[in-house]
Amino acid sequence: MLTEQAARPDLADWRRKVEDLYEKIRAWTSEMEPRPTFATEPISIIERWSGEYQLPQLLIRQGEDEMTVRPVARAVVGAEGRVDLEGLDGPFVLVLHESEPEPPFRTPKGVVIPARRTTRGWFWAEDRAPWGLIPLDGPLFRELAESCLR
């Protein structure tokens, strides 16, 4: 169980993970036309164990359209963090998984169910996919961003 003392040190690591995601997003969107512009603005997040803290949200503008990459929480059931993509479409939920990848699951009758997650990192929690988690990469992020920016 996460205690208040254990939660506070994780905020610095969470901040680094969010900033690393923003750097990836800047690189991934460099191929979009017209090229988007970026700004950050601080937001307050309140979580039970860590209390209130500040993180930047990333604003992405492309022409007249704008989307926001907004950190939601570090303490998330089943993940190590959540960030939402908000714009005209969405929100699209991104979750961070840093724990060991899951092995395949075998039912009592011997049916093997593939692992939901075989890698670490950021995932799109797509609610219509069979297992719900799709690894986030440049092409996927651009597709989600284009939905938010259209």
Z-matrix of the N, CA and C atoms (Angstrom, degrees):
N
C 1 1.447
C 2 1.526 1 109.50
N 3 1.326 2 116.30 1 136.04
C 4 1.451 3 122.09 2 -179.71
C 5 1.521 4 109.37 3 -76.13
N 6 1.326 5 116.09 4 128.04
C 7 1.459 6 120.09 5 177.75
C 8 1.523 7 108.82 6 -103.98
N 9 1.337 8 115.67 7 165.64
C 10 1.461 9 119.84 8 -179.94
C 11 1.524 10 110.79 9 -59.78
N 12 1.330 11 118.00 10 -41.06
C 13 1.466 12 120.62 11 179.75
C 14 1.523 13 111.27 12 -64.53
N 15 1.314 14 117.32 13 -37.48
C 16 1.466 15 120.50 14 -180.00
C 17 1.524 16 111.27 15 -73.15
N 18 1.325 17 118.20 16 -28.61
C 19 1.463 18 121.42 17 -176.40
C 20 1.525 19 112.08 18 -72.27
N 21 1.302 20 119.15 19 -40.56
C 22 1.464 21 122.14 20 -175.56
C 23 1.532 22 113.30 21 -57.57
N 24 1.347 23 120.11 22 -49.13
C 25 1.464 24 118.74 23 -179.98
C 26 1.531 25 112.70 24 -61.48
N 27 1.327 26 117.81 25 -27.83
C 28 1.450 27 120.99 26 -179.48
C 29 1.522 28 112.57 27 -69.28
N 30 1.328 29 118.20 28 -17.67
C 31 1.459 30 119.95 29 -178.71
C 32 1.522 31 111.88 30 -64.75
N 33 1.324 32 117.96 31 -37.86
C 34 1.463 33 120.09 32 177.76
C 35 1.527 34 110.19 33 -64.85
N 36 1.313 35 117.27 34 -41.56
C 37 1.462 36 121.44 35 177.60
C 38 1.529 37 110.16 36 -66.49
N 39 1.326 38 117.47 37 -41.76
C 40 1.469 39 122.17 38 178.48
C 41 1.533 40 110.07 39 -60.96
N 42 1.325 41 116.04 40 -43.37
C 43 1.467 42 121.09 41 178.40
C 44 1.534 43 110.38 42 -58.76
N 45 1.338 44 116.45 43 -43.64
C 46 1.483 45 121.16 44 178.53
C 47 1.531 46 110.70 45 -63.42
N 48 1.323 47 117.08 46 -41.49
C 49 1.475 48 120.53 47 -179.65
C 50 1.530 49 110.74 48 -63.25
N 51 1.329 50 116.30 49 -41.68
C 52 1.471 51 120.02 50 179.21
C 53 1.526 52 109.87 51 -66.24
N 54 1.330 53 117.85 52 -45.30
C 55 1.471 54 120.93 53 178.94
C 56 1.533 55 110.99 54 -62.37
N 57 1.333 56 117.17 55 -38.26
C 58 1.475 57 120.43 56 176.36
C 59 1.524 58 110.83 57 -63.04
N 60 1.334 59 116.81 58 -40.51
C 61 1.462 60 120.25 59 177.00
C 62 1.521 61 109.95 60 -62.17
N 63 1.326 62 117.92 61 -42.66
C 64 1.466 63 120.74 62 179.29
C 65 1.534 64 110.74 63 -61.12
N 66 1.321 65 117.43 64 -39.55
C 67 1.470 66 119.97 65 177.80
C 68 1.528 67 111.28 66 -63.63
N 69 1.327 68 116.55 67 -41.48
C 70 1.465 69 119.81 68 176.53
C 71 1.520 70 110.55 69 -62.22
N 72 1.327 71 116.34 70 -43.20
C 73 1.469 72 120.83 71 -179.64
C 74 1.521 73 110.36 72 -60.99
N 75 1.323 74 117.59 73 -43.39
C 76 1.473 75 120.36 74 178.16
C 77 1.521 76 110.65 75 -59.73
N 78 1.323 77 116.88 76 -41.85
C 79 1.470 78 120.64 77 178.97
C 80 1.528 79 110.91 78 -68.34
N 81 1.318 80 117.21 79 -44.95
C 82 1.463 81 121.08 80 -177.97
C 83 1.522 82 112.18 81 -63.25
N 84 1.329 83 116.87 82 -35.55
C 85 1.463 84 119.79 83 -175.99
C 86 1.522 85 112.42 84 -86.43
N 87 1.323 86 118.46 85 -3.39
C 88 1.470 87 120.69 86 -179.86
C 89 1.526 88 111.54 87 -64.19
N 90 1.335 89 117.36 88 -19.06
C 91 1.458 90 121.42 89 179.91
C 92 1.530 91 112.59 90 -88.79
N 93 1.329 92 117.81 91 -6.52
C 94 1.464 93 120.46 92 -178.03
C 95 1.527 94 110.44 93 -78.34
N 96 1.332 95 115.75 94 146.65
C 97 1.464 96 121.78 95 176.67
C 98 1.514 97 109.25 96 -123.94
N 99 1.324 98 118.49 97 133.12
C 100 1.459 99 125.30 98 -9.22
C 101 1.522 100 110.35 99 -66.35
N 102 1.326 101 115.15 100 156.88
C 103 1.468 102 119.57 101 -177.82
C 104 1.518 103 110.47 102 -64.01
N 105 1.315 104 116.68 103 131.42
C 106 1.465 105 119.28 104 179.22
C 107 1.526 106 111.65 105 -74.32
N 108 1.317 107 115.07 106 159.23
C 109 1.456 108 121.53 107 172.42
C 110 1.521 109 107.71 108 -111.68
N 111 1.327 110 115.42 109 159.86
C 112 1.459 111 120.80 110 -173.62
C 113 1.519 112 110.82 111 -129.21
N 114 1.307 113 115.04 112 148.60
C 115 1.458 114 123.03 113 171.14
C 116 1.522 115 106.71 114 -148.58
N 117 1.299 116 115.94 115 157.43
C 118 1.462 117 119.81 116 174.14
C 119 1.520 118 107.90 117 -124.10
N 120 1.317 119 114.98 118 152.53
C 121 1.456 120 120.69 119 172.82
C 122 1.518 121 107.66 120 -144.44
N 123 1.324 122 116.44 121 142.16
C 124 1.463 123 119.18 122 -178.15
C 125 1.523 124 111.62 123 -72.43
N 126 1.329 125 114.50 124 144.05
C 127 1.462 126 121.06 125 173.02
C 128 1.528 127 107.57 126 -130.49
N 129 1.304 128 115.42 127 156.00
C 130 1.464 129 121.15 128 175.81
C 131 1.519 130 108.71 129 -98.71
N 132 1.323 131 114.84 130 135.26
C 133 1.453 132 122.20 131 176.57
C 134 1.520 133 106.69 132 -122.15
N 135 1.310 134 116.44 133 135.29
C 136 1.464 135 120.80 134 178.05
C 137 1.519 136 107.78 135 -119.73
N 138 1.331 137 114.97 136 121.19
C 139 1.459 138 120.77 137 176.21
C 140 1.523 139 108.51 138 -123.90
N 141 1.309 140 114.73 139 152.61
C 142 1.463 141 120.19 140 -175.42
C 143 1.532 142 112.62 141 -55.71
N 144 1.329 143 117.35 142 -49.33
C 145 1.467 144 119.72 143 -172.48
C 146 1.515 145 113.36 144 -87.46
N 147 1.303 146 117.42 145 -29.24
C 148 1.465 147 118.87 146 -177.11
C 149 1.512 148 112.80 147 -98.40
N 150 1.315 149 117.61 148 -12.11
C 151 1.459 150 120.25 149 -177.83
C 152 1.520 151 110.39 150 76.59
N 153 1.325 152 115.56 151 -154.80
C 154 1.465 153 120.59 152 -178.88
C 155 1.527 154 109.84 153 -90.37
N 156 1.320 155 115.16 154 137.18
C 157 1.460 156 120.89 155 175.76
C 158 1.517 157 109.21 156 -149.00
N 159 1.312 158 115.73 157 164.76
C 160 1.466 159 122.03 158 -178.31
C 161 1.521 160 110.39 159 -109.17
N 162 1.327 161 115.32 160 139.20
C 163 1.467 162 122.56 161 170.94
C 164 1.527 163 107.09 162 -139.83
N 165 1.325 164 117.02 163 154.68
C 166 1.460 165 117.55 164 174.71
C 167 1.522 166 111.01 165 -82.15
N 168 1.328 167 116.01 166 144.33
C 169 1.455 168 119.71 167 166.72
C 170 1.523 169 106.15 168 -102.75
N 171 1.322 170 115.15 169 149.46
C 172 1.458 171 121.57 170 -176.76
C 173 1.523 172 108.77 171 -99.72
N 174 1.328 173 115.91 172 124.96
C 175 1.458 174 121.89 173 176.06
C 176 1.520 175 107.59 174 -102.13
N 177 1.313 176 115.80 175 128.28
C 178 1.465 177 121.24 176 179.98
C 179 1.525 178 107.23 177 -117.91
N 180 1.322 179 115.67 178 124.22
C 181 1.460 180 121.14 179 178.77
C 182 1.520 181 108.98 180 -116.58
N 183 1.319 182 114.10 181 138.00
C 184 1.459 183 120.56 182 175.17
C 185 1.526 184 105.63 183 -137.01
N 186 1.329 185 115.68 184 105.35
C 187 1.458 186 119.63 185 -173.40
C 188 1.520 187 109.22 186 63.77
N 189 1.320 188 116.34 187 -125.16
C 190 1.469 189 121.93 188 179.63
C 191 1.526 190 112.55 189 -89.29
N 192 1.318 191 117.28 190 -8.30
C 193 1.465 192 121.44 191 -175.19
C 194 1.523 193 111.00 192 -92.11
N 195 1.325 194 115.13 193 150.54
C 196 1.465 195 120.72 194 -178.82
C 197 1.518 196 110.23 195 -141.57
N 198 1.309 197 115.11 196 144.35
C 199 1.459 198 121.40 197 172.48
C 200 1.518 199 108.25 198 -133.84
N 201 1.320 200 115.25 199 161.65
C 202 1.459 201 121.44 200 -179.71
C 203 1.515 202 109.25 201 -124.44
N 204 1.323 203 115.55 202 136.42
C 205 1.462 204 122.36 203 171.45
C 206 1.528 205 104.31 204 -106.33
N 207 1.334 206 115.76 205 104.97
C 208 1.459 207 121.37 206 -169.42
C 209 1.523 208 111.99 207 -115.81
N 210 1.341 209 117.00 208 116.90
C 211 1.469 210 119.08 209 172.94
C 212 1.527 211 109.52 210 -62.69
N 213 1.329 212 115.51 211 136.14
C 214 1.461 213 120.44 212 -178.00
C 215 1.526 214 110.47 213 -107.09
N 216 1.335 215 116.93 214 -49.43
C 217 1.467 216 119.74 215 -176.77
C 218 1.517 217 110.43 216 -165.85
N 219 1.322 218 115.42 217 149.86
C 220 1.450 219 121.34 218 171.47
C 221 1.521 220 109.78 219 -87.35
N 222 1.327 221 116.18 220 -39.46
C 223 1.466 222 120.85 221 -179.37
C 224 1.525 223 108.85 222 -89.14
N 225 1.325 224 115.81 223 103.51
C 226 1.462 225 122.16 224 -177.67
C 227 1.521 226 107.85 225 -131.04
N 228 1.310 227 117.17 226 136.49
C 229 1.459 228 120.68 227 177.73
C 230 1.529 229 108.75 228 -62.07
N 231 1.317 230 117.18 229 124.21
C 232 1.450 231 121.87 230 176.40
C 233 1.513 232 115.47 231 81.34
N 234 1.339 233 118.53 232 5.87
C 235 1.467 234 120.96 233 -179.97
C 236 1.519 235 109.12 234 -153.80
N 237 1.326 236 115.40 235 172.30
C 238 1.463 237 120.58 236 179.89
C 239 1.524 238 112.19 237 -104.32
N 240 1.312 239 117.48 238 8.72
C 241 1.457 240 121.03 239 176.47
C 242 1.511 241 111.15 240 167.97
N 243 1.349 242 115.01 241 159.81
C 244 1.465 243 120.88 242 179.42
C 245 1.522 244 110.02 243 -139.32
N 246 1.329 245 115.20 244 137.78
C 247 1.456 246 123.69 245 175.40
C 248 1.523 247 106.63 246 -134.00
N 249 1.333 248 117.68 247 136.24
C 250 1.462 249 121.45 248 179.03
C 251 1.518 250 111.04 249 -107.50
N 252 1.333 251 115.83 250 142.53
C 253 1.458 252 123.08 251 171.97
C 254 1.521 253 106.37 252 -100.71
N 255 1.325 254 116.78 253 120.40
C 256 1.455 255 121.19 254 -176.26
C 257 1.518 256 109.90 255 -123.07
N 258 1.314 257 115.79 256 136.61
C 259 1.454 258 122.35 257 178.46
C 260 1.506 259 109.25 258 -172.89
N 261 1.335 260 116.78 259 -148.32
C 262 1.457 261 119.86 260 179.47
C 263 1.515 262 111.73 261 -64.10
N 264 1.309 263 117.58 262 -35.38
C 265 1.456 264 122.44 263 175.38
C 266 1.523 265 107.09 264 -111.53
N 267 1.302 266 116.95 265 163.60
C 268 1.459 267 119.56 266 179.21
C 269 1.516 268 110.42 267 105.15
N 270 1.317 269 119.51 268 -163.50
C 271 1.464 270 124.17 269 10.08
C 272 1.525 271 111.79 270 -73.73
N 273 1.319 272 114.09 271 150.40
C 274 1.455 273 121.40 272 173.31
C 275 1.519 274 106.59 273 -103.81
N 276 1.326 275 116.46 274 131.52
C 277 1.464 276 122.05 275 -175.62
C 278 1.523 277 109.49 276 -99.02
N 279 1.341 278 115.15 277 124.90
C 280 1.466 279 121.83 278 173.25
C 281 1.520 280 107.81 279 -108.08
N 282 1.329 281 116.52 280 136.53
C 283 1.463 282 120.59 281 177.22
C 284 1.519 283 109.46 282 -125.52
N 285 1.313 284 114.96 283 148.42
C 286 1.457 285 122.36 284 179.98
C 287 1.518 286 109.02 285 -103.16
N 288 1.334 287 115.56 286 128.42
C 289 1.462 288 121.35 287 175.04
C 290 1.527 289 108.09 288 -121.90
N 291 1.323 290 115.78 289 112.45
C 292 1.461 291 122.13 290 179.01
C 293 1.518 292 111.90 291 -108.56
N 294 1.325 293 117.40 292 -9.99
C 295 1.457 294 120.37 293 -178.96
C 296 1.526 295 110.16 294 -75.50
N 297 1.306 296 115.84 295 173.19
C 298 1.464 297 120.62 296 179.78
C 299 1.513 298 110.54 297 -58.18
N 300 1.325 299 117.39 298 139.32
C 301 1.467 300 119.77 299 175.88
C 302 1.521 301 111.17 300 -58.56
N 303 1.310 302 114.40 301 153.36
C 304 1.458 303 120.35 302 -177.73
C 305 1.522 304 111.04 303 -82.22
N 306 1.324 305 117.58 304 142.56
C 307 1.467 306 119.72 305 173.29
C 308 1.528 307 110.04 306 -81.52
N 309 1.325 308 117.64 307 164.43
C 310 1.467 309 118.90 308 173.48
C 311 1.530 310 109.54 309 -60.52
N 312 1.307 311 116.38 310 154.87
C 313 1.461 312 122.67 311 -178.77
C 314 1.525 313 108.59 312 -107.91
N 315 1.316 314 116.50 313 136.12
C 316 1.467 315 121.01 314 177.55
C 317 1.526 316 108.34 315 -112.33
N 318 1.340 317 116.26 316 124.49
C 319 1.462 318 121.09 317 178.95
C 320 1.529 319 109.64 318 -72.79
N 321 1.339 320 117.77 319 165.88
C 322 1.469 321 120.15 320 177.78
C 323 1.533 322 113.09 321 -57.34
N 324 1.333 323 117.68 322 -26.27
C 325 1.466 324 120.76 323 179.14
C 326 1.525 325 112.19 324 -90.03
N 327 1.327 326 117.10 325 5.56
C 328 1.455 327 120.75 326 174.95
C 329 1.521 328 115.78 327 90.37
N 330 1.317 329 117.86 328 5.46
C 331 1.461 330 120.45 329 178.34
C 332 1.529 331 108.39 330 -76.25
N 333 1.338 332 116.64 331 127.46
C 334 1.461 333 120.86 332 179.73
C 335 1.523 334 108.73 333 -90.95
N 336 1.321 335 115.01 334 124.56
C 337 1.460 336 122.03 335 176.44
C 338 1.520 337 106.61 336 -105.58
N 339 1.347 338 117.54 337 123.44
C 340 1.466 339 119.88 338 -177.74
C 341 1.524 340 111.87 339 -58.53
N 342 1.308 341 115.30 340 153.94
C 343 1.459 342 120.66 341 177.88
C 344 1.520 343 109.75 342 -64.29
N 345 1.333 344 116.25 343 143.19
C 346 1.465 345 120.54 344 175.71
C 347 1.516 346 110.15 345 -70.65
N 348 1.303 347 116.38 346 -30.03
C 349 1.454 348 120.15 347 -174.49
C 350 1.519 349 108.67 348 -142.32
N 351 1.314 350 115.95 349 122.79
C 352 1.465 351 120.06 350 -178.28
C 353 1.529 352 112.24 351 -112.90
N 354 1.324 353 117.69 352 -0.28
C 355 1.463 354 121.59 353 179.20
C 356 1.524 355 109.52 354 -136.20
N 357 1.325 356 115.41 355 172.07
C 358 1.459 357 121.97 356 173.78
C 359 1.516 358 108.59 357 -101.27
N 360 1.332 359 117.08 358 157.84
C 361 1.451 360 121.03 359 174.91
C 362 1.521 361 112.40 360 129.49
N 363 1.332 362 114.98 361 -157.43
C 364 1.456 363 122.25 362 -179.13
C 365 1.515 364 110.28 363 -90.12
N 366 1.342 365 115.63 364 142.53
C 367 1.456 366 122.45 365 -178.86
C 368 1.519 367 109.01 366 -135.19
N 369 1.328 368 115.43 367 147.88
C 370 1.458 369 120.60 368 168.77
C 371 1.519 370 106.16 369 -86.10
N 372 1.313 371 117.30 370 123.96
C 373 1.460 372 122.20 371 178.14
C 374 1.526 373 107.74 372 -87.98
N 375 1.297 374 115.79 373 75.93
C 376 1.461 375 123.51 374 -176.51
C 377 1.512 376 108.18 375 -78.46
N 378 1.308 377 117.24 376 116.80
C 379 1.465 378 120.02 377 -171.88
C 380 1.519 379 114.71 378 -75.05
N 381 1.336 380 118.61 379 -8.50
C 382 1.466 381 119.59 380 179.08
C 383 1.521 382 112.91 381 -102.35
N 384 1.326 383 117.80 382 -8.03
C 385 1.464 384 120.59 383 179.37
C 386 1.531 385 108.61 384 -72.58
N 387 1.337 386 117.61 385 152.77
C 388 1.473 387 119.09 386 -177.85
C 389 1.527 388 113.53 387 -54.13
N 390 1.306 389 117.84 388 -41.84
C 391 1.467 390 119.21 389 -177.89
C 392 1.515 391 111.88 390 -113.63
N 393 1.334 392 117.64 391 -3.98
C 394 1.444 393 121.25 392 169.76
C 395 1.505 394 118.82 393 86.45
N 396 1.332 395 121.16 394 -13.68
C 397 1.455 396 121.41 395 -177.56
C 398 1.531 397 110.26 396 -120.14
N 399 1.329 398 115.39 397 122.76
C 400 1.463 399 120.79 398 179.46
C 401 1.528 400 107.08 399 -120.40
N 402 1.339 401 118.73 400 123.40
C 403 1.471 402 120.21 401 -179.42
C 404 1.532 403 111.12 402 -55.99
N 405 1.321 404 116.12 403 133.79
C 406 1.454 405 121.71 404 -179.44
C 407 1.519 406 110.07 405 -83.36
N 408 1.328 407 115.80 406 126.98
C 409 1.460 408 121.66 407 174.94
C 410 1.525 409 107.65 408 -139.75
N 411 1.329 410 117.00 409 -178.35
C 412 1.453 411 121.42 410 -176.78
C 413 1.517 412 114.40 411 -57.88
N 414 1.347 413 118.58 412 -53.32
C 415 1.472 414 118.79 413 -179.25
C 416 1.533 415 112.78 414 -59.82
N 417 1.329 416 117.66 415 -40.87
C 418 1.460 417 119.64 416 179.29
C 419 1.522 418 110.51 417 -66.09
N 420 1.346 419 117.12 418 -44.79
C 421 1.460 420 118.16 419 -179.85
C 422 1.527 421 111.01 420 -61.04
N 423 1.337 422 117.92 421 -42.88
C 424 1.461 423 120.36 422 179.42
C 425 1.529 424 111.00 423 -60.79
N 426 1.335 425 116.84 424 -39.10
C 427 1.463 426 120.16 425 177.64
C 428 1.529 427 111.29 426 -63.14
N 429 1.323 428 116.55 427 -44.42
C 430 1.473 429 120.26 428 178.39
C 431 1.527 430 110.43 429 -65.61
N 432 1.341 431 116.54 430 -42.14
C 433 1.464 432 120.76 431 179.65
C 434 1.529 433 110.52 432 -62.82
N 435 1.313 434 117.55 433 -42.80
C 436 1.466 435 120.71 434 179.52
C 437 1.522 436 110.37 435 -61.83
N 438 1.340 437 118.11 436 -35.43
C 439 1.464 438 120.33 437 175.95
C 440 1.524 439 111.25 438 -66.40
N 441 1.327 440 116.23 439 -37.90
C 442 1.466 441 120.20 440 179.63
C 443 1.527 442 111.92 441 -73.45
N 444 1.329 443 117.29 442 -29.43
C 445 1.469 444 121.71 443 -172.97
C 446 1.517 445 114.11 444 -97.31
N 447 1.293 446 119.89 445 -4.35
C 448 1.480 447 119.19 446 -175.77
C 449 1.496 448 112.41 447 -76.03
